[in-house]
């Protein structure tokens, strides 16, 4: 498995000849979708959904799997892209070249006065490794995972919630995503708190890492 972090919440995963890209949004470099076979989109916010990225992925015929609300948004913005969309729902188990389970159904609360939109995360099984991307929610997959892609900065998130989510999932490896809202100083504080509180201490056996755009998870 090769996992590459791109801008904000986007990751690119290559496994057994299949390239899966999750959430290539407005903060994501176009190269993230080059050669993609499958694109998964968790919800319709622009930092996760950019139809021009999806259109570019179409040059290689990439299939798009996402929830109904996102499919409606794609249909409104780019009917040509909508032709490649398959609608999924919470609890679905997909075969996109690798097994994928759809997890959760609502975005985290930003403010009580905003209606909550739909959001579903994706749990990918890649040989003996399970990778979980929750989208904009702190809903666990309900089973052990090897790599958690954990949101670390957002208008709907405070550091204590992020720490508790990482603790609850208890993955051996956690990769920071959703990281464009904070400055480098703020992200350094997140890493400090994760090291102090979320990983079970220096002998807890778990790791937290934030990668630069285009870097691979080792």
N, C-alpha and C positions, 0 to 999 in steps of 0.2 A: 504494500500500500504506500502510495505517495500522497501526502496531504499538503497543499500549498495555501497559505493565507493570502488573500487579496484584500482590497480596501474594505474596511468596516466589518460587515457581517458576512462577507463572501469567502467561501473556501472552494477549492478545486481538489477533487479526489480522483486519483488514477489507480485502478485495481484490475488485474487480469484483462487488460486491454480495453477497459471501459472507463470513460471520463465523465464524471458527474460534477456539476457545478451547482452550488447552493447559494441562492440570494445574491445574484450580481445586480447591485443597485447603483444609485447615482454616485456613490463614493468609490466605485469599483473600477479598476482598469479594464479596458476592453479585452486585453490579452487573456483575461481570466476565462473567457468563453471560447477561445481558439481551439478548434478540434473537439468541442464538447459533444458527447453522445446524448446526454440527458441534462436538463436543467430543472432543479426543484426550487420552488418559490414558496416561502412560508406565509407571506401576507402582502398587502398591496401598498404599504408605505414606500415612498420613492427611494429610501435608502436600502430597500430590499428588492424593489422591482423597477427595472429600467427597460422599457420595451425596445430601445435601440440595441441594448445588449442581446436581448432575445432575438431580435431580427438578425443581428450579426451571427449568432449561433446557428441560425437557420441556414447559413451558407453551407454548413455540413449536415443539414437535416436533423439537428438536435431536437429530440422530443422534449416537451415541457409538461411537467406534472405539478399540479397545484390545486388549491381549494377553489370552490365555486366563486367566492367573492373576487379572487384574483383573476380567474378566467373571465368574469364579467368586465373587469377593468381592462384586461388585454383586448377583449373584443371591442370595447369602446375606443381605445387608443390606436389599435393596430389590428384590424380584421385579418390581414394577411398572416400575422403571427398566430392568431387564434386558431388557425387551421391545424397547428401542431400541438394544441393543448389537450391534455387528458385531465379531467376533473377527479380529484381524490377527496376522501372524507376521513375524519378521525377513526382510527381502528383498522383502516385498510392496510393490507399487506401487498406490496407491489413487487414485481420482478422487472427491473429496468436494466438488466444485465448484472445487477447485484440486488439482493433482497433489501427492501425498504419498508419500514412500518411507519404509518402516519400517527402522530401523537398530539393530543390536545386540540382545543377548538377555539380559544379566545385569547386575544392580546391582553397583556397586563394592563391594569388600570393606570391611565395617565392622570386623569382627574375625573371626579364623579360627574361633572357636567358634560363630559364627552361620552358619546355612546361607544361601547366596546366593540371593536371590529373582530372579525374572525382571524385566527392564526393557528396554524398547525406546524409542529416540528417534524423532523425526520430522523429516524433511527436506521442507520445503514449497517448491514453486516458484510464485512469485507474479509473473507476467510475466517481467521480466528480473532479478528478485531471488530468491535462494535463502536461506531462513532455516532454521537448524538448532537444534532443542532436543533435547539428548541424554538428558534425564531424569537419573537419578542414576548416571551412568557417564561415563567419560572416553574414549569410543569415538568417533572421528571418522567423518564420513560417507563418506570415501574419494573425495571430489570437492570442487572449490572451492565455497565458500559466500560470500555477501555479508554476512550477519548471523549471528554465532554468539551463541547464548544460553548463557552460560558459568556453571556453578555456581561460587560463590566461598566458601561457608562450609557446612560439614557435618561430622558426626562421622566421616565416611569420607574426608575431604579435608584435605590440607595445602596451603599456599600454593604450594609448589614444584610440586606436581602440577597445580594450576590454571594456573600460569604456563606450564608445558610444554604443556598442552592448548591454551591460546590460541595459543602459538607454533606448534604442529603444525598446527592448523586454518588459521591465518594469514588469518582473515577481515578484510576492510577495516574492518568495524565489529564490536565485541564489546559486548554488553549483559550486565551482571551480573544473574544470577538466583540463586535458592536462597540468599537473603541475610538471612534472619531469625535465623540462629544467632549472628552476631556483633553487637556493639554498634556504634554509629556510629564510635567510635574504631577498632575493629578493621576496619571496612569502609574507613575512610580509609587504613589501612595497606595493605589489599589494593590500593586504587587506586594508591597510591604505588609498590608493587612492580610492578604491571602496567605503569605508565608507564615505570619504570626498566628492566624486563627483558623484557616480553612483546611490545612493540609495534615493535621494531626501532629504538628510539631516537627522538629528536624529529623526525627526517626520515624515519622508517620508513613514513609514509603510512597507518598504521592507528590506530584510536581505540578507547578503552575508556570506557564510561560506565555509571554506576549511576543509575537513575531512581527518583523517588518513586512511591509507589502512585498509579495513575491517570494518570501522565504518559505522553506519547507519545514515541517515538523520532523525533528530528528528521531 
